[in-house]
Structure formats: structure tokens, C-alpha cells
Amino acid sequence: MEKIYTIKDIAALANVSKGTVDRVLHNRGKVSQVSLDKINEVLNKIDYKPNLIARNLKNTKIYCICVLLPNPENDLYWQPCNDGILEAKEEFKSFNVSVKTYFFDPLSTSSFIKANDTILKTSPDAVLLVPLFYKESLNIIENYNLLGIISITFNNYLKSNAIKNFVGQDLFQSGRVAARLLDLLLKKGLIAIIHIDEDYENAIHMQEKEKGFRNYFKHLESSEFEILTCKLEHPEFNNKLTSFLNSHSDIAGIFVTTSKAYQVAEITSEMKDKRISIVGYDLLESNINLMNNNAIDFLIHQNPKRQAYLGTASLIEYFIFDKEISKLKLLPIDIINSENAKDYLL
């Protein structure tokens, strides 16, 4: 069996006291450079790995992690995220970590700010959040940084040195994937990019997807496509979309930048004289049903449950195992159609 080295063993090998070794291993108290070099030389030689679980059991501090998440009751896309957070909580429930989720209305910046204010009152060690509103999120994250609170984002990427980690997809590249799919389906024609229910100017995820989509067609050697952008909101969504489609009767394809492709497909599927190809996002039941009925061609799976799980787990492992948090964790861009959807629903 591989030898398990104790502090006494390391002290003997380095020819220093046990107290000196203890101070080095637990990063407490001052140690001379000579002693430090001797101990590190021994640690490298024996490939020493501390028993982090035992160390955590001796630690009485309870680390507080707060999650700032859009309310799944307002948008079903976020339910798998909540499931991923609960899965991480269950997996690490034996350790000194408290994970609590705070919900906000994904259509309300004031709700987002109010939920954040509630979080700050708990004095958390870290916050995992969906930065749905660009300007407000940057201000909040900068404030976390000033207060010494670690922040990790998922689903939406924000460029800020104050963010410890991002978990999600390359949104620009996912827009290019959507463009490639419609290029293969159509070869030419008018395509509409449809944004639903969010303030486009404050929604980086929509902007990045559209940039990637347009970038793909911009760099085609020869392109016979025309691209329009349409921004729609409820409660007049159906009327406005119908009016838009009637005024652009030659539309051949639609790219929906959110999980609400089903709302578009429900209307286009009723058009008897032509069929419009649709590419959207996420494995909502309504999206799957319409894809199985050929009203939606492809869905890009963003794996929200995995995003939320990885974000939560990375913070927990940072606190209890001293595991370094990587700056960026990009998930694959999965392309789903009616033939392989069942494999992702297991």
C-alpha cells in the first residue's frame, strides 16, 4: 500500500519541528525561508496531498453561498437550473456549506435589484447569479468584489475582472451554429432573427447570438440571404408577429434567440400556404412537441441544469476542498432534432 505520511514523518524527513510543518501545511504563523524550502522539497518528493475532507470536518465555519436566479414560475427555462442547484446541495449536504436560492422576475430589473439587496443582508461568502440585465449586473458584481464576495455567473457571459468564473456556452458561436443550420435548410431567402420579451439593449445574450448569426452569413463566400431583426413583447406578441409575417410574406426561416421558439411555431404552423424553417433554443416540452410535429427544425440545447450544477459545485469545492475555480467553463453546443431529442430527455 502507498504510505500515508504524517506531520511527524514530514518533520523528520525535513529535519524541522512538527510545529513548523503544521504552520506550513495550514498556512498559519511565520516560518523561515530555509525551513519552508526544506519542507516543500519533502512535500514534492513524497507527492503530499492533504486530507481535505478531514480538514473540512475540523472547520467550524459555515460558508454561505447565495444563488440569484430568474423565477421558474415566470419562465420554465429556469426550472432545470433550480434542479441543478438542488442536486449540488444534496451531493455536498454533509459539508459546512449553506446554499440558498433567491428568485427574481426575469422581466423586471427592479425585482433583480431587490433580490440582490436581500442577498447582501445575509453577508454571503459567494454569489452565483444569472446576469440577465447587463448594466445592473455589472454594478452588482463590482459591489460584490468591493465587499470581498466571490461571484460566479452562468448562462449569460459578462466581461468583468470581478467575476471569478463563467459557466455556459459561447453565445456568439451558438449564433453561428444556428446560422449554419438555416443555411443548410434553405440555401437562400429572407431570414428573421426574433427576440422575445427582453430589453435587447440590456440583454447581452441576445446581442451575442445575433452577432454570431450575422457573422456567419457575412463571411460566406457567396450568400443569397437577407436578414431582418424583429423584437416582440407580450401581451401583443401574437398580433405583432402575425402582422410582421404578413408584411414579409417571403420569409423562409426564423431564428428565435430564446427558449420561446414554440410561441413563434404555434403561429407559423397555422400558415397553410407555406412552411417556415425555425431554429431556436432549449428542450422545453412545448418546443419538443412542435419539433416532433415538424413545426420547429432544430433546437440548440444550452443544458441549463448542468450550468447551474457546475456553478454551484465549483463554489462548494473551492471552499471545502481548496479547489481552484477555473476562469471559464464552456459547455458543448448540442444540436437537437426530432431524431435525437429523446436521448437528452432521459
C-alpha positions in Angstrom: 0.0 0.0 0.0 1.1 3.6 -0.6 2.5 5.1 2.5 0.4 7.8 4.2 2.8 10.5 5.6 2.0 12.2 8.9 3.2 15.6 10.1 5.7 13.7 12.2 7.1 11.8 9.2 7.4 15.1 7.2 9.2 16.8 10.1 11.7 14.0 10.4 12.4 14.0 6.7 12.9 17.8 6.6 14.8 17.9 9.9 12.4 20.5 11.4 9.9 20.5 14.2 6.3 19.2 13.9 5.1 22.7 14.8 6.9 24.2 11.8 5.4 21.6 9.4 2.0 22.3 10.9 2.3 26.0 10.3 3.3 25.4 6.6 0.5 22.9 5.9 -2.2 25.0 7.4 -0.7 28.4 6.4 -0.6 29.9 9.8 2.3 31.7 11.6 5.7 32.6 10.3 8.3 30.1 9.1 11.9 30.8 8.0 12.6 30.6 4.3 15.2 27.8 5.0 12.6 25.7 6.8 10.0 26.4 4.2 12.3 25.3 1.4 13.2 22.1 3.3 9.5 21.2 3.9 8.4 22.0 0.3 11.3 19.8 -1.0 10.0 16.9 1.1 6.3 17.5 0.1 7.3 17.5 -3.6 9.3 14.3 -3.2 6.5 12.4 -1.5 3.8 14.0 -3.6 1.9 15.0 -0.5 -1.8 15.5 -0.7 -3.7 16.9 2.3 -6.8 15.2 3.6 -9.1 18.0 2.7 -12.2 16.2 3.9 -10.7 15.7 7.3 -9.6 19.4 7.3 -13.2 20.5 6.5 -14.7 18.4 9.3 -12.5 20.3 11.8 -13.5 23.6 10.3 -16.5 25.1 12.2 -17.2 27.9 9.7 -20.3 27.6 7.6 -19.8 29.0 4.1 -22.8 30.9 2.7 -23.5 30.7 -1.0 -26.4 32.6 -2.4 -27.9 32.0 -5.9 -29.7 34.8 -7.7 -31.9 33.0 -10.3 -34.9 34.0 -12.5 -38.1 32.6 -11.1 -39.1 29.4 -13.0 -42.7 30.3 -12.4 -42.2 33.2 -14.8 -40.2 31.2 -17.3 -40.0 27.4 -17.4 -36.5 27.5 -18.9 -35.1 28.2 -15.4 -36.6 25.1 -13.7 -33.7 22.8 -14.8 -31.3 25.4 -13.3 -33.1 25.2 -10.0 -32.9 21.4 -10.2 -29.1 21.6 -10.8 -28.7 23.7 -7.8 -30.7 21.3 -5.6 -28.6 18.4 -7.0 -25.4 20.1 -5.9 -26.8 20.9 -2.5 -27.8 17.3 -2.0 -24.4 16.0 -3.1 -22.5 18.2 -0.7 -25.0 18.3 2.2 -22.6 16.7 4.6 -20.2 19.7 4.4 -20.1 23.1 6.0 -21.9 24.9 3.2 -25.2 26.6 3.1 -26.7 27.2 -0.4 -29.9 29.4 -0.6 -31.6 30.5 -3.8 -33.3 33.8 -4.3 -35.7 34.3 -7.2 -36.4 37.4 -9.3 -38.8 38.2 -12.2 -36.8 37.8 -15.4 -38.7 40.7 -16.9 -38.1 43.2 -14.1 -34.9 44.9 -13.3 -36.3 46.2 -10.0 -37.1 42.7 -8.9 -33.5 41.7 -9.8 -32.1 44.6 -7.7 -34.5 43.9 -4.8 -33.5 40.2 -4.6 -29.8 41.3 -4.7 -30.4 43.7 -1.8 -31.9 40.8 0.2 -28.9 38.7 -0.5 -26.4 41.3 0.7 -28.2 41.4 4.0 -27.1 37.8 4.6 -23.4 38.7 4.1 -22.6 35.7 1.8 -19.2 34.4 1.0 -20.1 33.9 -2.6 -22.9 34.5 -5.1 -23.9 32.5 -8.2 -26.0 34.6 -10.5 -27.6 34.8 -13.9 -26.7 38.4 -15.1 -29.8 38.8 -17.1 -29.7 42.6 -17.0 -26.3 43.8 -18.3 -25.9 47.2 -16.6 -27.5 46.3 -13.3 -25.4 43.0 -13.2 -22.1 44.8 -13.7 -22.9 47.2 -10.9 -23.9 44.4 -8.6 -20.8 42.3 -9.3 -18.5 45.2 -8.8 -20.1 45.8 -5.4 -19.6 42.1 -4.5 -16.0 42.5 -5.4 -15.5 45.5 -3.2 -17.2 43.6 -0.3 -14.9 40.6 -0.8 -17.8 38.4 -2.1 -16.9 35.9 -4.8 -19.1 36.0 -7.8 -19.7 33.3 -10.5 -22.1 33.8 -13.4 -23.8 31.3 -15.6 -25.9 31.3 -18.8 -25.1 34.9 -19.7 -21.5 36.0 -20.2 -20.3 39.3 -18.8 -16.8 40.6 -19.3 -15.6 41.8 -15.9 -12.4 41.1 -13.9 -14.6 41.0 -10.8 -16.2 37.7 -12.0 -14.4 34.6 -10.7 -15.9 32.2 -13.2 -18.4 31.8 -16.0 -20.3 28.6 -16.8 -22.2 28.3 -20.0 -21.9 28.3 -23.8 -20.1 30.5 -26.2 -23.2 32.6 -27.2 -21.5 34.1 -30.3 -20.6 30.7 -31.6 -24.1 29.3 -30.8 -25.5 32.1 -33.1 -23.1 30.9 -35.8 -24.3 27.3 -35.3 -28.0 28.5 -35.7 -27.0 30.3 -38.9 -25.3 27.3 -40.3 -28.4 25.2 -39.7 -30.6 27.6 -41.5 -28.1 27.9 -44.3 -28.2 24.1 -44.8 -32.0 24.1 -44.7 -32.7 27.0 -47.0 -29.6 27.9 -49.2 -31.2 31.3 -49.9 -34.0 33.6 -48.9 -35.2 36.0 -46.2 -34.4 35.1 -42.5 -35.8 36.8 -39.4 -34.0 37.0 -36.1 -36.7 37.2 -33.5 -36.0 38.4 -29.9 -38.9 37.9 -27.4 -39.8 39.8 -24.2 -36.5 41.3 -23.2 -34.8 44.7 -23.5 -32.4 44.0 -26.3 -30.1 46.8 -25.4 -29.6 45.4 -21.9 -29.6 41.7 -22.9 -26.0 40.6 -23.9 -27.1 37.0 -24.6 -29.4 38.2 -27.4 -26.8 40.6 -28.8 -24.1 37.9 -28.8 -26.3 35.3 -30.5 -27.4 37.8 -33.2 -23.7 38.9 -33.7 -22.7 35.3 -34.3 -25.6 34.6 -36.6 -24.9 37.6 -38.8 -21.2 36.9 -38.7 -21.7 33.5 -40.2 -23.5 34.9 -43.3 -21.1 37.9 -43.5 -18.2 35.5 -44.1 -19.9 33.2 -46.7 -18.1 33.4 -50.0 -21.5 33.8 -51.7 -24.7 34.5 -50.0 -28.3 34.9 -51.2 -29.7 35.6 -47.8 -31.3 38.7 -46.4 -31.6 39.1 -42.6 -34.1 41.1 -40.6 -34.4 41.6 -36.9 -37.7 41.6 -35.1 -38.2 42.4 -31.4 -41.5 41.3 -29.9 -43.1 41.5 -26.5 -46.3 40.3 -24.8 -49.2 40.9 -24.4 -49.4 41.9 -28.1 -47.0 39.2 -29.2 -49.4 37.2 -31.4 -50.8 40.2 -33.2 -47.4 41.8 -33.8 -45.8 38.5 -35.0 -48.8 37.9 -37.4 -48.5 41.4 -38.7 -44.8 41.0 -39.2 -45.2 37.8 -41.1 -47.9 39.2 -43.3 -45.8 42.2 -44.2 -42.8 39.9 -45.0 -44.6 37.1 -46.8 -41.3 35.8 -48.4 -39.7 34.9 -45.0 -38.2 31.4 -45.4 -36.5 31.0 -42.0 -36.6 32.2 -38.4 -34.0 32.2 -35.7 -35.5 32.6 -32.2 -32.8 33.7 -29.7 -34.6 32.4 -26.5 -36.4 29.3 -25.3 -39.7 30.6 -26.7 -39.5 29.2 -30.2 -42.7 27.4 -29.6 -44.6 30.7 -29.4 -43.4 31.5 -32.9 -44.0 28.0 -34.2 -47.6 27.9 -32.9 -48.4 30.7 -35.3 -46.3 29.7 -38.3 -47.6 26.1 -38.1 -51.1 27.5 -38.9 -49.9 29.1 -42.1 -51.4 26.8 -44.8 -49.8 28.2 -47.9 -46.1 27.8 -46.9 -43.7 26.4 -44.3 -41.1 28.5 -42.4 -38.0 26.8 -41.1 -37.3 27.6 -37.4 -34.2 27.2 -35.2 -34.5 28.0 -31.5 -33.2 27.1 -28.1 -33.9 24.6 -25.3 -35.7 21.5 -24.6 -39.0 22.8 -23.2 -41.9 20.4 -23.6 -43.7 22.8 -25.9 -40.6 23.1 -28.1 -40.1 19.4 -28.2 -43.8 18.8 -29.2 -43.7 21.3 -32.0 -40.4 19.9 -33.2 -41.8 16.4 -33.3 -44.7 17.9 -35.4 -42.1 19.4 -37.8 -43.0 23.0 -36.9 -39.5 23.5 -35.4 -36.5 22.1 -37.3 -33.7 22.3 -34.7 -33.2 23.3 -31.1 -29.8 24.3 -29.5 -29.6 22.7 -26.1 -28.0 25.0 -23.6 -28.1 22.4 -20.8 -29.2 24.9 -18.1 -29.3 22.2 -15.3 -25.6 21.3 -16.0 -24.7 25.0 -16.0 -26.3 25.7 -12.6 -24.9 22.5 -11.1 -21.3 23.2 -12.2 -21.5 26.8 -10.9 -22.8 25.7 -7.5 -20.4 22.8 -7.2 -17.3 24.8 -8.2 -18.0 27.3 -5.3 -18.6 24.5 -2.8 -15.4 22.7 -3.8 -13.5 25.9 -3.6 -14.5 26.4 0.0 -14.3 22.9 1.3 -11.5 21.4 -0.8 -9.5 24.5 -1.7 -10.1 23.5 -5.4 -9.1 26.3 -7.8 -12.0 27.8 -9.8 -11.3 27.9 -13.5 -12.0 31.3 -15.1 -14.1 29.8 -17.9 -16.2 26.6 -18.3 -17.7 26.4 -21.7 -20.3 23.7 -22.4 -20.8 22.0 -25.8 -23.3 23.4 -28.2 -25.7 20.5 -28.7 -27.9 20.4 -31.8 -31.2 18.7 -31.2 -33.8 17.4 -33.7 -36.7 15.1 -33.6 -34.4 12.1 -34.1 -32.2 12.5 -31.1 -34.3 14.6 -28.7 -35.3 11.6 -26.6 -31.6 10.9 -25.7 -31.4 14.3 -24.0 -34.6 13.9 -22.0 -33.5 10.8 -20.0 
